[in-house]
């Protein structure tokens, strides 16, 4: 998700803004996300990381594309340390953990980052988890299931959620479990999965 993506033309093609519909999600994906994610996936498909440099490149690319401000250097180093050889983490990514909870996974990552003088990079952690679950060839989950696992947490999405009535979504340091609960509620109301909601809300939130 490019930091400076021009949303004007994308929004012009949507019949009602911000109508949360499959039709508008299709427009958003065609105009931006399909190409972005295709390019991202082509360079990072992997199994459990055995190569530290591959993981570092994936984190750098996501950091460059996501709306993250500030220096993430220490956080990314901590996340590499946390993920490498962490069987519990990879069991979750590959769908092998009973009663899987994405909030637990993201919270463990952010806690480790803080313990290593990094930041609580909720957006980066949830994004990395989501893409790793799709890139990992050994995953036991089909694509539809993977896309329900890790909603992205970022400022444009939170602004859009506030406009839709979830006014506390923009409060400082919103806990990840609260964000996940909001997304679950909206998913139930609209019939859109987390990734579909993330895409359309991000485009809308960029205009606010």
trRosetta pair geometry for C-beta under 8 A, 3 or more apart (Angstrom, degrees):
i j d omega theta_ij theta_ji phi_ij phi_ji
1 5 6.9 -83 -175 -10 63 139
1 32 7.9 55 -119 151 66 125
1 33 7.7 -9 -84 -101 82 85
1 36 6.8 76 -67 169 41 163
1 65 5.2 107 47 156 50 93
1 66 5.9 58 57 -101 105 49
1 67 7.0 -54 110 -24 119 84
1 202 6.2 -67 -139 164 146 151
2 5 4.3 119 69 -54 101 92
2 36 7.4 -134 -26 -108 87 130
2 65 6.0 -54 -79 -142 40 74
3 64 7.8 -93 -25 168 110 54
3 65 7.4 -155 -36 -157 72 27
3 67 6.1 128 -121 -99 74 66
5 32 6.3 54 -163 -133 144 138
5 206 7.0 -56 74 -138 95 166
6 9 6.6 48 119 11 105 96
6 10 7.9 149 110 -1 63 99
7 10 5.1 -67 -159 48 58 114
7 11 5.4 55 148 -24 90 108
7 203 5.3 151 -135 -164 121 79
7 206 4.8 142 -29 87 147 130
7 207 5.8 -115 89 -58 141 95
8 11 6.2 -64 -150 38 23 105
8 12 6.4 26 155 -26 62 109
9 12 5.5 -51 -147 29 33 117
9 13 7.0 28 157 -18 62 104
9 31 7.1 -174 107 -156 97 136
10 13 6.3 -66 -164 32 32 107
10 14 7.2 29 146 -23 65 105
10 27 6.8 137 -165 139 76 98
10 28 6.1 66 -176 -113 123 62
10 31 4.5 163 -107 110 96 156
10 32 6.3 -17 -91 -24 143 117
10 203 5.7 -101 116 -156 140 133
11 14 5.6 -54 -155 26 42 114
11 17 5.8 28 -161 -94 99 145
11 203 6.8 175 -69 155 85 109
11 204 7.6 116 -104 -98 110 58
11 207 6.5 56 -71 -58 157 147
13 27 5.0 -173 111 -163 116 134
13 31 7.0 161 40 -57 145 141
14 17 5.4 92 98 -74 125 87
14 18 7.9 6 138 -128 152 47
14 19 6.9 180 169 43 108 97
14 24 4.7 50 -135 -130 108 106
14 27 5.6 -179 -79 79 77 153
14 28 7.6 24 -73 -53 121 87
15 19 6.6 -23 74 32 87 147
15 23 7.2 10 7 111 119 132
15 24 7.1 -113 27 -75 81 101
16 19 3.8 72 82 -31 100 125
16 24 7.8 -86 59 -67 66 138
17 204 6.5 166 -169 -115 96 103
18 24 7.9 151 -171 147 56 160
18 160 6.4 163 -144 -155 178 111
18 163 7.3 87 18 100 134 131
18 164 7.3 -80 73 -71 125 108
18 200 6.9 133 -175 153 101 100
18 201 7.4 72 174 -107 145 54
18 204 4.0 28 -107 -116 134 150
19 24 5.5 146 85 -24 89 149
20 24 7.2 -108 -129 61 20 130
20 25 8.0 42 -166 -50 57 99
20 186 7.4 -96 -171 176 171 106
20 190 4.5 -51 117 -132 124 145
20 192 5.9 -107 166 -5 103 143
20 197 6.9 15 -150 -114 123 79
20 200 6.1 139 -123 105 71 148
20 201 7.9 11 -103 -62 110 84
21 24 4.8 90 58 12 85 98
21 25 6.9 -143 97 -5 44 87
21 190 7.7 -128 -81 -168 39 105
21 192 8.0 -157 -133 -62 9 119
22 25 5.5 -54 -147 37 33 115
22 26 6.4 40 153 -25 65 102
22 191 7.6 -47 -47 103 102 111
22 192 7.1 -176 -75 -92 65 90
22 196 7.5 -32 -110 -159 60 146
23 26 5.8 -53 -156 29 29 114
23 27 6.9 29 148 -18 62 102
24 27 5.4 -46 -150 32 41 114
24 28 6.4 42 152 -18 68 103
24 200 5.8 76 117 -126 105 129
25 28 5.7 -55 -149 38 33 112
25 29 6.2 31 155 -17 67 108
25 192 6.4 163 -59 -128 146 124
25 196 4.6 -8 -134 -158 149 99
25 199 6.2 89 -145 80 84 123
25 200 5.2 -73 -92 -52 73 121
26 29 5.9 -56 -144 39 28 109
26 30 6.2 28 158 -19 64 109
27 30 5.9 -57 -145 37 27 109
27 31 6.1 15 162 -11 64 114
28 31 6.2 -65 -143 43 24 104
28 32 6.4 -41 177 37 61 104
28 33 6.4 34 134 -1 82 115
28 199 5.1 140 121 144 133 107
28 200 5.3 -162 -9 -91 162 67
28 203 5.2 -132 -129 -17 120 153
29 32 7.2 -98 -140 59 17 65
29 33 4.6 -59 -127 58 59 109
29 34 5.0 76 162 -42 83 93
29 199 6.2 15 -71 171 79 159
30 34 6.0 12 -105 4 31 133
32 35 6.9 -93 -173 40 25 98
32 36 6.1 9 160 -13 70 121
32 203 7.4 158 31 -88 148 117
33 36 5.4 -62 -141 43 35 113
33 37 5.7 23 168 -12 74 112
33 199 5.2 -43 -47 -130 157 125
34 37 6.4 -65 -145 42 20 101
34 38 6.1 24 157 -23 61 112
35 38 5.7 -54 -143 34 28 114
35 39 6.4 26 159 -16 63 107
36 39 6.2 -64 -156 37 25 106
36 40 6.3 20 152 -17 64 112
36 65 7.3 130 -168 -154 121 139
37 40 5.4 -52 -140 39 36 113
37 41 6.0 35 160 -20 69 107
38 41 6.1 -57 -144 37 25 107
38 42 6.4 31 157 -28 61 108
39 42 5.9 -53 -148 27 28 115
39 43 7.1 8 162 -6 60 109
40 43 6.7 -78 -163 39 28 98
40 44 6.4 -25 163 19 66 122
40 61 6.7 158 -129 136 94 136
40 65 7.8 -45 -87 -21 129 168
40 131 6.9 -72 138 -140 129 138
41 44 6.5 -92 -140 53 27 87
41 45 6.1 46 175 -61 74 90
41 131 7.7 -147 -86 -158 76 99
41 134 6.9 -70 -109 122 116 114
41 135 6.2 -165 -136 -95 77 88
42 45 7.4 -20 -136 -17 17 104
43 57 7.8 -102 140 132 115 128
43 61 7.8 136 86 -66 133 169
44 54 6.9 137 -137 -179 76 96
44 57 7.4 -162 -97 99 103 104
44 58 5.0 97 -133 -96 139 108
44 61 7.7 -139 -53 46 137 148
44 131 7.4 25 98 152 141 120
44 135 5.3 -48 115 -130 92 150
45 135 5.0 -155 -118 -160 45 84
45 137 6.6 62 173 -51 100 99
46 49 6.3 34 145 -88 142 66
46 51 8.0 -120 -135 38 136 105
46 54 6.2 127 -87 148 151 146
46 135 5.5 23 32 141 75 113
46 136 6.4 -31 88 -98 65 57
46 137 7.4 -139 112 -5 17 91
47 50 7.8 20 77 -12 94 100
47 136 5.9 78 -132 -151 38 76
47 137 5.5 -54 -77 42 82 94
47 138 5.1 62 -136 -10 99 113
48 90 4.9 19 -112 -135 108 151
48 136 7.2 47 -58 -136 48 116
48 138 7.2 -23 -25 33 83 141
49 52 7.4 91 156 -85 118 35
49 54 6.2 -164 -137 77 100 112
49 55 4.8 35 -144 -58 156 117
49 83 6.4 44 36 133 138 113
49 84 6.3 -81 95 -104 117 66
51 54 4.2 70 91 0 111 110
51 55 7.1 167 94 -8 63 83
52 55 5.9 -60 -157 39 37 110
52 56 6.2 37 150 -20 70 108
52 80 6.3 66 -156 -174 90 121
52 84 6.3 -2 -97 -93 88 137
53 56 5.5 -52 -144 37 35 114
53 57 6.3 37 156 -21 67 103
54 57 5.9 -55 -150 35 29 110
54 58 6.5 30 152 -19 63 106
55 58 5.7 -53 -148 35 33 112
55 59 6.4 31 155 -16 65 106
55 80 5.4 133 114 -121 125 88
55 83 6.3 -180 -150 86 147 138
55 84 7.1 -137 19 -69 166 89
56 59 5.8 -56 -149 38 31 110
56 60 6.3 32 153 -20 65 107
56 76 7.2 85 -136 159 70 115
56 80 5.9 11 -76 -93 80 138
57 60 5.6 -54 -146 37 32 113
57 61 6.3 30 157 -19 66 106
58 61 5.9 -56 -147 36 29 108
58 62 6.4 24 157 -13 64 108
58 128 7.0 102 132 -131 111 95
58 131 7.4 -173 -172 104 118 133
58 132 7.9 85 155 -76 154 88
59 62 5.9 -57 -145 41 30 107
59 63 6.0 35 155 -24 65 109
59 76 4.7 136 146 -143 141 109
59 79 6.3 147 -110 84 142 132
59 80 7.0 -92 -11 -61 153 93
59 124 7.2 49 -151 -176 85 117
59 128 6.5 3 -98 -98 76 131
60 63 5.6 -56 -147 36 28 115
60 64 6.4 27 155 -19 63 106
60 76 7.3 64 -68 -150 63 156
61 64 5.8 -55 -150 35 31 110
61 65 6.3 17 156 -11 65 112
62 65 5.9 -65 -142 43 31 104
62 66 5.7 19 166 -15 71 115
62 124 6.3 120 121 -141 119 78
62 127 5.3 156 -166 117 130 129
62 128 6.0 -160 43 -75 174 79
62 131 7.1 -152 -86 16 128 150
63 66 6.5 -56 -128 39 21 101
63 68 6.0 -71 -150 53 66 140
63 72 5.4 -152 -134 63 129 150
63 76 6.7 -40 -57 -76 144 131
63 124 6.3 15 -89 -115 76 122
66 123 5.7 158 166 143 139 119
66 124 6.4 180 63 -86 158 68
66 127 5.8 -118 -79 -35 142 169
66 152 7.7 -147 -128 -164 119 131
66 154 6.4 -142 -173 -96 98 141
67 123 7.4 -90 67 -177 70 161
67 154 5.1 106 56 -178 105 128
67 155 5.8 -104 116 38 132 100
67 156 6.1 107 12 -9 163 105
68 72 6.2 25 138 -54 138 136
68 121 7.2 19 -136 -144 137 99
68 123 5.8 -170 -83 81 100 134
68 124 6.1 30 -83 -55 152 103
68 154 7.6 -87 -66 -123 68 107
70 119 7.1 76 110 -43 137 166
71 74 7.5 56 126 8 100 87
72 75 4.7 -64 -167 49 72 118
72 76 5.4 74 134 -29 94 101
72 118 7.7 36 -165 -158 57 103
72 119 6.9 -86 -118 36 65 120
72 121 6.2 73 -137 -98 110 138
72 124 6.6 127 -149 -58 144 161
73 76 6.1 -61 -150 34 25 106
73 77 6.6 21 157 -15 62 106
74 77 5.7 -54 -149 36 34 112
74 78 6.3 35 153 -20 66 106
74 113 7.8 114 120 -169 81 83
74 116 6.7 -173 168 120 96 88
74 117 5.2 -75 177 103 147 86
74 118 4.2 -164 116 -92 89 71
74 119 7.4 105 75 -11 100 73
75 78 5.7 -58 -152 36 31 111
75 79 6.3 29 153 -20 67 106
75 113 4.7 25 -138 -157 79 125
75 118 3.4 126 -89 -170 57 121
75 119 4.9 -49 -68 38 129 76
75 121 4.6 103 176 -26 148 133
75 124 6.9 98 131 67 133 152
76 79 5.6 -52 -144 35 33 111
76 80 6.5 38 155 -21 64 101
76 118 7.7 167 5 -127 37 134
76 124 7.7 -89 -82 166 80 151
77 80 5.9 -51 -152 32 31 112
77 81 6.6 31 150 -16 63 107
77 116 7.2 -137 97 137 93 134
77 118 7.2 -171 55 -75 81 121
78 81 5.6 -57 -153 38 34 113
78 82 6.2 34 151 -23 68 107
78 112 5.8 167 163 128 109 87
78 113 4.4 135 94 -116 142 57
78 115 7.6 142 -149 65 135 72
78 116 3.8 162 -105 67 117 139
78 117 7.8 179 -60 54 129 58
78 118 4.3 -112 9 -15 141 141
79 82 5.4 -50 -143 35 34 114
79 83 6.1 25 161 -16 67 110
79 109 6.2 34 -119 -167 92 105
79 112 7.6 120 -92 92 49 116
79 113 6.2 2 -57 -82 81 105
79 118 7.6 174 -28 179 81 176
79 121 7.4 -62 -53 59 132 136
79 124 7.5 -109 -56 126 162 117
79 125 7.0 -154 -113 -97 129 83
79 128 7.1 91 175 49 143 173
80 83 6.2 -62 -143 39 25 104
80 84 6.2 26 164 -25 64 110
81 84 6.5 -54 -140 28 23 108
81 112 7.7 -156 87 158 99 123
81 116 6.9 138 53 -93 144 166
82 86 6.1 0 158 -40 57 153
82 89 7.1 115 143 -64 87 154
82 108 7.9 155 -171 133 133 89
82 109 6.0 137 119 -128 159 69
82 112 4.5 103 -93 116 132 159
82 113 7.5 -59 -26 -55 143 68
83 86 5.6 -101 -149 25 24 120
83 89 5.8 -126 -126 116 62 160
86 89 3.9 44 109 13 117 118
86 90 6.5 144 90 -13 68 87
87 90 5.8 -61 -144 44 35 105
87 91 6.1 42 156 -27 69 104
88 91 5.8 -51 -147 31 29 114
88 92 6.8 29 153 -17 60 104
88 97 7.8 60 -164 -88 65 131
89 92 5.9 -61 -162 34 31 110
89 93 6.5 26 148 -17 67 108
89 105 7.0 110 -134 -146 70 99
89 108 7.7 -150 -90 100 92 134
89 109 7.9 89 -120 -74 121 97
90 93 5.3 -49 -141 38 41 113
90 94 5.9 27 161 -9 71 111
90 136 7.8 161 -152 -129 88 154
91 94 6.2 -65 -141 48 25 101
91 96 4.4 -91 -160 72 77 107
91 97 4.9 98 130 -55 101 94
92 95 7.8 39 179 -67 29 26
92 96 7.7 -85 -57 49 20 71
92 97 4.9 -9 -90 2 62 140
92 100 6.1 134 -143 -136 78 102
92 104 8.0 -143 -120 89 147 103
92 105 4.9 168 147 -93 157 128
92 129 8.0 -35 117 -149 114 115
93 105 7.9 133 -60 -149 69 150
93 129 6.6 -136 -101 -152 92 74
93 132 5.1 -50 -146 119 135 112
93 133 5.1 -145 -163 -85 73 75
93 136 5.8 98 138 -6 114 158
93 139 7.1 -89 138 -98 73 102
94 133 7.6 -165 -73 -128 29 73
94 136 6.0 -102 -88 124 82 145
94 138 5.6 -23 -126 107 127 94
94 139 4.9 -145 -136 -110 60 56
94 140 6.1 67 161 3 80 84
94 141 7.6 179 180 0 36 94
95 100 6.8 -53 -133 -58 55 156
95 133 7.5 91 -42 -149 91 108
95 139 5.8 78 6 -167 111 81
95 140 4.5 -130 80 60 118 90
95 141 4.1 149 -51 -41 153 102
95 145 7.1 50 -107 125 143 133
95 146 7.9 -87 -55 -84 123 77
96 140 6.4 102 -70 11 75 131
97 100 4.9 109 83 -88 99 83
100 149 7.5 -38 136 -131 133 105
101 104 4.1 70 92 1 109 113
101 105 7.1 169 94 -12 62 82
102 105 5.5 -52 -151 34 42 113
102 106 6.3 35 157 -14 73 106
102 126 7.5 67 164 -130 115 91
102 129 6.9 140 -150 128 98 148
102 149 5.1 149 -79 174 131 69
102 150 5.1 -167 -157 -86 137 66
102 151 7.9 115 112 14 151 70
102 180 6.8 170 82 -120 107 141
103 106 6.1 -59 -147 41 30 106
103 107 6.0 30 156 -20 66 112
103 176 5.5 161 -139 113 82 106
103 177 4.7 61 -152 -93 145 78
103 180 5.2 -107 -74 8 108 161
104 107 5.8 -60 -145 39 26 111
104 108 6.3 28 158 -21 64 106
105 108 6.0 -57 -153 32 27 110
105 109 6.7 25 152 -17 62 107
105 129 5.9 114 123 -124 131 149
105 150 7.8 -72 79 -93 129 110
106 109 5.7 -57 -152 36 34 112
106 110 6.3 26 155 -14 69 107
106 122 6.4 56 169 -143 123 73
106 125 4.9 122 -144 120 81 122
106 126 5.2 6 -108 -76 135 81
106 129 6.4 -98 -77 -6 84 151
106 150 7.1 137 -60 -134 118 101
106 176 5.2 -154 102 -179 133 166
107 110 5.9 -57 -143 40 31 105
107 111 6.1 34 157 -22 66 108
107 176 6.1 -152 -67 48 83 135
107 177 7.7 7 -60 -44 127 95
108 111 5.8 -54 -145 36 28 113
108 112 6.5 29 156 -19 62 105
109 112 5.9 -57 -152 35 29 109
109 113 6.5 32 151 -21 64 106
109 121 7.9 -72 129 69 106 89
109 125 4.3 154 99 -141 139 130
109 129 7.6 -140 -20 -53 155 116
110 113 5.4 -49 -148 34 36 116
110 114 6.5 37 153 -19 66 103
110 120 4.5 46 -171 -149 117 73
110 121 6.4 -166 -110 46 86 53
110 122 5.9 1 -81 -77 141 67
110 125 5.7 -97 -57 -18 85 161
110 176 7.5 169 -1 -27 149 136
111 114 5.8 -54 -151 36 31 110
111 115 6.4 30 151 -20 64 108
112 115 5.6 -57 -149 36 34 113
112 116 6.5 14 157 -5 66 110
113 116 6.2 -74 -152 46 28 98
113 118 3.7 -81 -179 83 84 127
113 119 6.3 -33 142 65 124 34
113 120 6.6 152 82 -97 122 35
113 121 5.9 -122 -175 16 174 97
113 125 7.6 -118 -22 -67 140 124
114 117 8.0 55 -173 -68 32 10
114 118 6.4 -87 -68 69 28 72
114 119 7.3 21 -86 -158 70 15
114 120 5.9 12 -62 -70 111 80
118 121 7.0 -50 151 -14 115 110
120 173 7.7 52 76 -134 147 93
121 124 3.9 -22 159 41 118 117
121 125 5.4 128 99 -25 83 91
122 125 5.9 -59 -142 40 26 109
122 126 6.1 18 165 -13 65 110
122 153 4.5 -32 127 73 112 142
122 176 5.2 -168 -141 -80 125 107
122 179 7.7 113 158 23 142 154
123 126 6.3 -61 -144 39 23 102
123 127 6.2 20 159 -16 61 113
123 152 6.2 44 -148 -175 73 85
123 153 5.0 -120 -83 80 65 74
123 154 4.5 76 -121 -79 130 83
124 127 5.9 -60 -145 39 26 111
124 128 6.1 26 159 -20 65 109
125 128 5.9 -56 -146 36 27 109
125 129 6.4 26 157 -17 63 107
126 129 5.8 -53 -147 37 31 112
126 130 6.3 34 155 -21 64 106
126 150 4.7 174 -170 178 77 101
126 151 6.6 -25 173 85 138 43
126 152 5.4 160 106 -115 117 45
126 153 5.4 97 20 6 149 91
126 176 7.2 174 -62 -140 125 124
127 130 5.8 -56 -149 35 30 111
127 131 6.4 16 160 -8 66 108
127 150 7.4 -179 -77 133 17 124
127 152 5.2 42 -76 -114 84 106
128 131 6.2 -62 -146 43 28 101
128 132 5.9 29 158 -21 66 111
129 132 5.8 -56 -140 38 27 111
129 133 6.4 28 160 -22 63 106
129 149 7.1 -122 134 122 106 112
129 150 4.4 164 93 -94 107 158
130 133 6.1 -60 -156 32 26 109
130 134 6.9 13 151 -8 61 108
130 146 7.5 113 -161 161 64 87
130 147 7.7 53 -159 -124 104 45
130 149 6.4 166 -108 78 70 95
130 150 3.7 -137 -65 73 87 119
130 151 7.9 112 -76 -55 134 9
130 152 6.8 -65 -3 -62 152 85
130 195 7.3 144 -165 -90 135 105
131 134 5.6 -62 -152 42 39 107
131 135 5.8 31 154 -17 74 111
132 135 5.7 -57 -133 42 32 105
132 136 5.8 37 166 -32 68 108
133 136 6.3 -43 -134 24 23 112
133 139 5.9 96 -171 -111 63 145
133 141 6.7 -5 177 55 107 138
133 146 4.6 174 127 -147 112 104
133 149 5.7 6 47 59 175 153
133 150 6.9 153 9 1 135 121
134 139 7.6 -43 -101 2 18 162
134 143 6.9 52 -125 -127 96 79
134 146 5.2 131 -77 146 76 149
134 147 7.8 51 -77 -67 118 71
136 139 4.7 104 89 -42 99 98
139 146 6.7 34 158 -84 155 123
141 145 4.1 -126 -166 90 104 122
141 146 4.8 132 114 -59 127 81
141 149 7.7 23 175 -46 172 134
142 145 5.3 92 55 12 68 103
142 146 7.2 -132 100 -8 33 92
143 146 5.6 -56 -147 35 34 113
143 147 6.4 32 158 -21 67 106
144 147 6.1 -59 -153 33 28 109
144 148 7.3 23 152 -18 60 105
144 193 7.4 -163 -164 -68 72 162
145 148 6.0 -62 -160 30 37 109
145 149 7.2 49 148 -44 65 102
146 149 5.8 -48 -163 2 40 122
147 193 5.3 68 120 125 107 144
147 194 6.6 179 152 57 68 85
147 195 4.1 -70 -166 1 101 135
147 196 7.7 60 159 -21 129 78
148 193 5.2 -89 -85 -159 80 114
148 194 5.5 118 -137 9 43 109
148 195 7.7 -87 -68 -8 36 92
149 194 7.6 -133 40 47 27 145
150 194 7.3 169 79 115 25 147
151 179 7.0 -156 95 136 122 100
151 180 6.2 158 39 -111 121 67
151 183 4.4 -33 -84 -163 174 175
151 194 3.9 -112 -79 -169 92 121
151 195 7.5 -142 -107 -63 61 45
151 197 7.1 -19 -129 76 117 114
151 198 5.7 180 -154 -64 76 116
152 157 6.6 148 95 -20 89 157
152 198 4.8 90 33 -145 100 137
152 202 7.6 10 81 -67 131 127
153 157 7.2 -128 -145 67 29 134
153 158 7.5 41 -167 -52 69 108
153 174 7.6 -158 -160 83 122 109
153 176 6.2 -93 -52 -118 155 82
153 179 5.0 43 -109 147 111 169
154 157 5.3 87 62 15 74 106
154 158 7.1 -146 98 -7 34 95
154 202 6.9 35 70 -111 123 104
155 158 5.6 -59 -144 39 32 111
155 159 6.3 35 159 -22 67 103
155 205 7.3 168 119 156 57 132
156 159 5.7 -53 -149 33 32 112
156 160 6.5 31 155 -17 65 105
156 201 7.3 144 125 133 84 74
156 202 5.0 72 99 -147 125 59
156 204 7.8 144 166 77 98 54
156 205 3.0 132 172 106 72 120
156 206 4.9 1 -134 -60 140 61
156 208 7.4 142 -144 39 69 103
157 160 5.8 -57 -152 37 32 111
157 161 6.3 35 151 -22 66 106
157 198 6.1 -29 -104 -138 139 63
157 201 4.5 65 -132 117 75 119
157 202 5.3 -25 -66 -76 86 69
157 205 5.4 -111 -61 -15 22 159
158 161 5.5 -50 -145 34 34 114
158 162 6.5 39 153 -22 64 101
158 169 4.5 -172 -156 144 77 99
158 170 5.1 131 145 -88 109 63
158 174 6.8 168 -123 16 135 152
158 179 7.5 -61 -91 -117 99 111
158 205 7.2 84 47 -133 44 146
159 162 5.7 -52 -153 31 32 113
159 163 6.8 33 149 -18 63 103
159 169 7.9 -146 -51 103 16 114
159 170 6.2 61 -88 -89 53 119
159 205 4.4 123 64 -148 101 98
159 208 4.5 -178 147 80 129 140
160 163 5.6 -53 -154 34 36 113
160 164 6.5 27 151 -13 66 109
160 201 4.1 176 85 -164 149 84
160 202 7.4 -102 -3 -60 144 20
160 204 4.5 92 -115 92 128 109
160 205 3.8 -89 -31 -65 102 91
160 208 6.7 -174 -72 -9 61 141
161 164 5.6 -63 -151 42 34 108
161 166 4.2 -42 160 64 96 125
161 169 3.8 111 96 -64 124 179
161 170 7.8 174 71 -43 95 77
161 182 5.9 48 -161 155 142 140
161 186 7.4 -102 -123 -52 96 151
161 201 6.6 26 -51 -156 76 138
162 165 7.9 -178 -175 43 28 12
162 166 6.1 -87 -86 81 36 67
162 167 5.3 67 -146 -123 81 40
162 168 8.0 177 -104 32 88 19
162 169 5.0 -139 -59 55 76 106
162 170 4.7 -7 -59 -20 142 114
163 204 7.7 -128 58 143 144 120
163 208 6.4 -134 -46 -101 136 146
164 186 7.3 53 120 -112 149 126
166 169 4.4 58 119 -33 105 118
166 182 5.0 78 -148 -145 152 126
166 186 7.6 -62 -38 -56 139 118
167 170 7.4 -57 178 24 46 97
168 171 5.2 -18 -169 -13 69 121
168 174 7.3 133 142 -113 80 114
168 178 7.5 -78 118 167 117 135
169 174 6.4 16 -162 -104 40 163
169 179 7.1 90 -140 -111 85 76
169 182 5.9 100 -94 -135 108 172
170 174 7.6 -104 -153 -43 3 131
171 174 5.4 113 68 -74 81 89
174 178 5.5 -115 180 78 90 123
174 179 5.6 98 127 -55 119 98
175 178 4.7 92 65 3 86 103
175 179 7.3 -155 96 -4 46 85
176 179 5.5 -54 -150 38 39 112
176 180 6.1 40 153 -20 70 106
177 180 5.6 -52 -145 38 33 113
177 181 6.4 39 152 -24 64 104
178 181 5.6 -51 -148 33 32 114
178 182 6.6 35 152 -20 63 102
179 182 5.8 -53 -153 33 33 112
179 183 6.5 29 152 -16 66 106
180 183 5.7 -55 -147 39 33 110
180 184 6.3 36 153 -22 66 105
181 184 5.6 -52 -147 34 31 113
181 185 6.5 32 153 -20 63 105
182 185 5.8 -56 -152 35 30 111
182 186 6.3 23 154 -13 66 109
183 186 5.8 -56 -144 42 32 108
183 187 6.0 38 154 -25 65 107
183 194 5.4 48 162 -121 131 92
183 197 6.1 155 -149 93 92 150
183 198 7.9 9 -130 -61 131 83
184 187 5.6 -52 -145 34 29 115
184 188 6.5 32 154 -21 62 104
185 188 5.9 -55 -154 32 30 112
185 189 6.6 23 152 -15 64 109
186 189 5.6 -57 -147 39 35 111
186 190 5.9 6 164 1 71 116
186 192 7.7 -29 132 60 89 103
186 197 5.9 111 110 -133 123 147
187 190 6.5 -71 -134 49 23 92
187 191 7.6 108 179 -68 56 2
187 192 6.0 -110 -127 78 66 61
187 193 6.2 36 -139 -129 120 28
187 194 6.3 -36 -78 -66 136 61
187 197 6.2 -93 -80 -31 81 143
190 197 7.1 125 64 -88 145 106
192 196 4.0 -127 -172 96 102 125
192 197 4.9 132 111 -56 122 82
192 200 7.4 -57 -165 21 164 134
193 196 5.1 93 53 12 69 105
193 197 7.0 -135 99 -3 33 92
194 197 5.7 -59 -149 40 30 110
194 198 6.1 35 154 -24 66 106
195 198 5.4 -49 -144 33 32 115
195 199 6.4 33 156 -21 64 103
196 199 6.0 -55 -151 33 29 110
196 200 6.5 12 161 -5 64 109
197 200 6.3 -65 -143 44 29 98
197 201 5.6 20 165 -12 68 118
198 201 6.2 -64 -137 44 20 106
198 202 6.0 25 163 -26 61 112
199 202 6.0 -59 -149 31 22 111
199 203 6.8 18 157 -14 60 105
200 203 5.9 -52 -151 35 33 110
200 204 6.4 29 153 -13 65 109
201 204 5.6 -58 -145 43 33 110
201 205 5.7 35 157 -23 69 111
202 205 5.7 -54 -138 39 27 112
202 206 6.6 38 157 -31 60 100
203 206 6.0 -50 -158 20 29 115
203 207 7.8 21 149 -15 56 101
204 207 6.2 -64 -170 29 40 108
204 208 7.3 36 143 -27 69 106
205 208 5.6 -52 -153 22 46 116
